[in-house]
Amino acid sequence: MYSTHNLDAIAAALLELTGCLNSPRQDEVLLRTAGVVLDRALFPLLVRLSAVGTTSVGQLADLAGRDPSTVSRQLAKLEQLGLVARPAGHEDMRVRAATITKAGSRTIKAITDARRRLLGELIRDWSAEEQRIFPELLHRLAAAMKAGAAARSSSA
C-alpha cells in the first residue's frame, strides 16, 4: 500500500523538475558553460543522436517525442552546421539515417563536460548513497512510465 500524500508529493516534485528541465534558461546556462553556440531547439536532438548512434529520422523522432517532420528539419539544420551527416541509405536512397560527425562529437563532449560540472555542483552536498541511488530510481520510474504507456496504448 502507498500513501496518496506521498504520490502527490512525487507528482509535485516531477512537475517542478519538468519545469526546470524545460526552462530555456537551463539550456542557455548549459550551452554557455559548454562554450557552444547552438539553437536551444537543436542541442537536445544532437545529444540524443549521440547517445543512440546512427539512426533513422523516425526512430529519433520517437526517442525525442517529436514529430518526424520536425526532427527532419532540425537534422537538416544540424547537417548544415556540420554536426550531423545524413548519407543516403544503401538499400533505399530515400532513407537517410543520421549520424554524428567529428565536429558533432566535439560539441557533444563540451556539452557533456559542462553538464557534469553543473550537475556536480547541484548534488555536491548529497551523500554518496543518495548520489548512487538517485539515477537508479529515475531509470526505474522512466521504465515504469514507458511500460505503462505502452500497455495502455496497446489496450486502446
N, C-alpha and C positions, 0 to 999 in steps of 0.2 A: 504494500500500500504506500502511496506517496501523498505528500501534503500539497493541497491545492495552493496554499500560500507560497510554498517553495516553487511550484510550477509558475505561478505569477511572477515571482522574483526572477526566475530564469528567463521568462518571456521579456520582462522589462530590461534585463541585462542584455539580451540579444538585440532588442530594439535600439538600445543605447549604443552598443557595439556596431551595429549596422549603420547607424547614423554617422559614427566616427569614421568607419571604413569608406563610406560613400561620400565623405566630405571632400570637396575639391581642394581644400586647404591641406589635407593629409597628403594628397597626391603631389601638390606643389612643393611641400616640405621634402618629401622623398626625392623628387626629381632634382630639386635644388641641392640637397645633401649629396646626391649622386653626381652632381655636375653634368646632368643630362638635360638637353633641350629637346623636348618631345611633347607633342599634344597629349594632354591627360587622357584622352579617349583611346589613344593608341598603345600606351605602355602596358596596360593590363593584358591586352591581347598578345603583345610581344612576349611578356613573361609567361603566359600560358603556353604559347607555342614552344618556347624554350623548354618548358617542363615536360611536354609530351613528345617533342621531336617532330619529325616530318609528319604532317597530317593533312587531311583534306579540309576544305572550307567548311563542309557540312559537319564534320567531326569537331572542328574547332568552334563552330557556332554552338553546337550542343554543350561543349565544355564551358564556354563563356556565357551561356544563357542568352545569346543574342541571335537575331535573325541572320540567316546565311547571306542575304544581300548586303546587310550592314557590315558583316565580317569581311566579305569580299572587297567592299570599298575600302575598308580600313587596311586590309592586307595590301591593296594596290598602293596606298599611301606609304606604308612601311617599305614596300618594294622600291618606290621612287626614292626613299631616303637611304636605300642600300642596306637596310637592316634585315630584310626578308627576301628570299628568292622563291620564285614560283615557276619552275620549269614545266613544260607540257608533259603530260603523262606518256608513258611508253605505249600502253595499250589503247588508250583513248586520249587523243590530243586535246579534247575539251576539258579533261580533268587535270587540274593544276594543283598539286599538293604544295603546301607552303613549308619552308624550312628556314632556319635562322642562318644568316651569313656570318662571316667573321666579325664584321662591324657590329652586327646584332648581338653576337656573343660578348663583345667588349661592353656594349651598352647594358646587357643583362648583368654582367659581372659588377659594373658600377652600381646598378640598382640593388643588386643582392647585398653588396658590401654596405651600402647606405641603409638598407632595411635592417640588416643585422645590428648596425650601430644604434639605430633609432629604437628598435625593439629591446636591445640590450639595456639601453637607458631606462626604458619603461619598466622592466622587470628586475632591475639590479637589486632591489630590496627584497625580492621574493626568496624564499628558501629554495635550496637545491631540489627538494621534493616537489614543491609547487611548480618549479620550472620544468621538472621531469614529467609530471602527470598532466599538466595543462594541455599540451598538444595531443596526448592520448585521448583525453576527454573530448576535445574539439573534433578529432577524427571520428570518434565513436558517435557523436551527435550528428555530424555530417553524413556518415554512413547510414544511420537510422533514418535521417530525413530523406535521403535518396531512395532507400528501400521502401519507405512508407509511400513516397510519391509514386514510385514505380508500381507498387501493389494497388494503389488507388486508381491509377490511370489504366491498368490492365483490367480492373474490375468494372470500369465505367463503360 
